[in-house]
Amino acid sequence: MEATLTTEERIRLAAQNVFQKKGLAGARMQDIADEAGINKAMLHYYFRSKEKLFDLVFLDSFQKIFPRVNTILTSEDNLFQKIESFVEEYLTTVNQNPQLPLFVVNELAKNPDLFLHKLFSITNGAPKADIIIKQMEEEINKGTIRPITPANLFLNIISLCAFPYIGKPLVQIILNMEDEQYLNLLERRKQEVLSFIFYAIKT
């Protein structure tokens, strides 16, 4: 922990690390206190419960990406600009928070209803995809993109963006890559993802 951080900032950073590794159910207040380099009494002085601290960290994490994604999806940009903006926004945010996709998957697996309730309560609902779906259908009808269902296009984009973080340990073993090499690969991934998507869908 940086010496210049306040105690509350150290706690929030520690909680983010612990929650992303262990999830809500697996994390203990003692784990967070140890990570922050303080005793548990001081932790309880700042945050009375693990749940309140989780909500704060959760809010911080998803306010970085969900409102921006919704802005992209509902903007007046064309389909290709939206795909480019989404990939750029998602990968930039996740490169700064590389454990976030795995954290989401773990929480969804443990208690999807609670997870989605928390998520949508702090982000004013799910991102709205109606406009971009209509754009996909229009581009298909014009013949500028291949006839692919919007749902499959969404799945392909999200999979290409998220899996390298979710499957990091497995991919590193398969490719025989050290952490630094893998991080460099992820940093260069934005253009690779966009090129792959556009090549796959354009006629």
C-alpha positions in Angstrom: 0.0 0.0 0.0 1.2 3.5 -0.8 2.2 5.5 2.2 0.5 8.6 0.8 -2.9 7.0 0.7 -5.4 7.8 3.5 -6.6 4.9 5.7 -10.0 4.9 4.0 -8.3 4.8 0.6 -6.1 1.9 1.7 -9.2 0.0 3.0 -11.1 0.5 -0.3 -8.1 -0.6 -2.4 -7.6 -3.6 -0.1 -11.3 -4.5 -0.2 -11.3 -4.3 -4.0 -8.4 -6.7 -4.2 -9.9 -9.2 -1.7 -13.4 -9.1 -3.1 -12.2 -9.6 -6.6 -10.1 -12.6 -5.5 -12.6 -14.2 -3.1 -16.0 -12.6 -3.8 -18.5 -11.5 -1.2 -19.0 -14.9 0.4 -15.4 -15.9 0.6 -13.9 -12.6 1.8 -13.5 -11.9 5.6 -13.1 -8.6 7.3 -9.8 -9.9 8.7 -8.6 -10.5 5.1 -9.3 -6.9 4.2 -7.7 -5.6 7.4 -4.6 -7.6 6.7 -4.4 -6.5 3.1 -4.8 -2.8 4.2 -2.1 -3.2 6.9 -4.5 -2.3 9.8 -6.2 -4.1 12.6 -9.8 -5.3 12.4 -11.0 -2.7 15.0 -9.9 0.1 12.8 -11.5 -1.5 9.8 -14.9 -1.6 11.7 -14.4 2.0 12.7 -14.5 3.0 9.0 -16.9 0.4 7.7 -19.3 -1.5 10.0 -20.0 -4.5 7.8 -18.5 -6.5 5.0 -21.7 -5.9 3.0 -21.5 -2.1 3.2 -17.9 -2.2 2.1 -18.7 -4.6 -0.7 -21.4 -2.3 -2.0 -19.0 0.7 -2.0 -16.3 -1.3 -3.9 -18.9 -2.7 -6.2 -20.3 0.7 -7.0 -16.8 2.1 -7.7 -16.0 -0.8 -10.1 -19.1 -0.7 -12.1 -19.6 3.1 -12.3 -16.4 3.0 -14.3 -17.9 1.1 -17.2 -21.7 0.7 -17.1 -22.8 4.3 -17.6 -20.2 4.7 -20.4 -21.4 1.6 -22.1 -25.0 2.8 -22.0 -23.9 6.1 -23.5 -22.2 4.3 -26.3 -25.2 2.0 -27.0 -27.7 4.8 -27.1 -25.6 7.4 -29.0 -26.2 8.5 -32.6 -23.0 6.9 -33.8 -23.2 4.3 -36.5 -22.9 0.6 -35.8 -19.2 0.4 -36.5 -18.4 3.4 -34.4 -20.3 1.9 -31.5 -18.5 -1.4 -31.7 -15.1 0.5 -31.8 -16.1 2.7 -28.8 -17.4 -0.3 -26.8 -14.2 -2.4 -27.4 -12.0 0.7 -26.5 -14.0 1.5 -23.4 -14.3 -2.1 -22.1 -10.7 -3.0 -22.7 -9.3 0.3 -21.3 -11.4 -0.2 -18.1 -10.6 -3.9 -17.7 -6.9 -3.3 -18.3 -7.0 -1.0 -15.3 -9.1 -3.6 -13.3 -8.0 -7.0 -14.8 -9.7 -9.1 -12.2 -13.1 -7.5 -12.8 -14.4 -10.0 -15.4 -13.5 -13.0 -13.3 -15.1 -11.3 -10.3 -18.4 -10.8 -12.3 -18.4 -14.5 -13.4 -17.8 -15.7 -9.8 -20.5 -13.5 -8.4 -23.0 -14.5 -11.1 -22.3 -18.2 -10.4 -22.8 -17.8 -6.7 -25.9 -15.7 -6.5 -27.1 -14.2 -9.8 -30.3 -12.6 -8.5 -28.4 -10.8 -5.7 -25.6 -9.8 -8.0 -27.9 -8.4 -10.7 -30.0 -6.6 -8.1 -27.0 -4.8 -6.7 -25.6 -4.1 -10.2 -28.8 -2.6 -11.7 -29.6 -0.7 -8.5 -26.4 1.3 -8.8 -26.3 1.7 -12.5 -30.0 2.7 -13.1 -30.8 -0.6 -14.8 -29.3 -2.7 -17.5 -27.7 -1.1 -20.5 -30.3 -0.5 -23.2 -29.5 -2.3 -26.5 -32.6 -1.5 -28.5 -31.0 1.1 -30.7 -27.9 -0.9 -31.5 -29.9 -4.0 -32.3 -32.0 -2.0 -34.7 -28.8 -0.7 -36.3 -27.6 -4.2 -36.7 -30.8 -5.2 -38.4 -30.6 -2.2 -40.7 -27.0 -3.0 -41.7 -27.9 -6.6 -42.5 -30.9 -5.4 -44.6 -28.5 -3.0 -46.5 -26.1 -5.8 -47.1 -23.2 -4.1 -45.4 -22.8 -6.8 -42.8 -23.4 -10.5 -42.9 -26.7 -11.9 -41.7 -25.8 -12.6 -38.1 -28.3 -12.4 -35.2 -27.7 -9.4 -32.9 -27.5 -11.8 -29.9 -24.7 -13.7 -31.5 -22.8 -10.6 -32.4 -23.1 -9.3 -28.8 -21.8 -12.7 -27.5 -18.9 -12.7 -30.0 -17.8 -9.1 -29.0 -18.1 -9.7 -25.2 -16.3 -13.1 -25.5 -13.4 -11.7 -27.4 -13.1 -8.9 -24.8 -13.7 -10.8 -21.6 -12.3 -14.3 -22.0 -8.5 -13.3 -22.1 -9.0 -12.0 -18.5 -11.2 -14.8 -17.3 -9.1 -17.5 -18.8 -5.7 -15.9 -18.1 -4.0 -18.7 -16.1 -5.1 -21.4 -18.6 -4.1 -19.3 -21.7 -0.7 -18.4 -20.2 0.1 -22.1 -19.6 -1.0 -23.0 -23.2 1.0 -20.2 -24.7 3.9 -20.5 -22.3 3.7 -16.8 -21.4 5.0 -15.0 -18.3 2.8 -12.3 -16.7 4.6 -9.4 -18.4 4.4 -11.0 -21.8 0.7 -11.6 -21.3 0.0 -8.1 -20.1 1.8 -6.7 -23.2 -0.4 -9.0 -25.3 -3.6 -7.6 -23.7 -2.4 -4.0 -24.1 -2.2 -4.6 -27.9 -5.5 -6.4 -28.1 -7.9 -3.6 -28.9 -7.0 -3.3 -32.5 -6.8 -7.1 -32.9 -10.3 -7.5 -31.6 -11.7 -4.8 -33.8 -10.0 -6.1 -36.9 -11.3 -9.6 -36.1 -14.9 -8.4 -35.6 -15.0 -6.2 -38.6 -13.5 -8.8 -40.9 -16.0 -11.4 -39.6 -19.1 -9.3 -40.1 -18.5 -7.1 -43.1 -19.6 -8.3 -46.5 
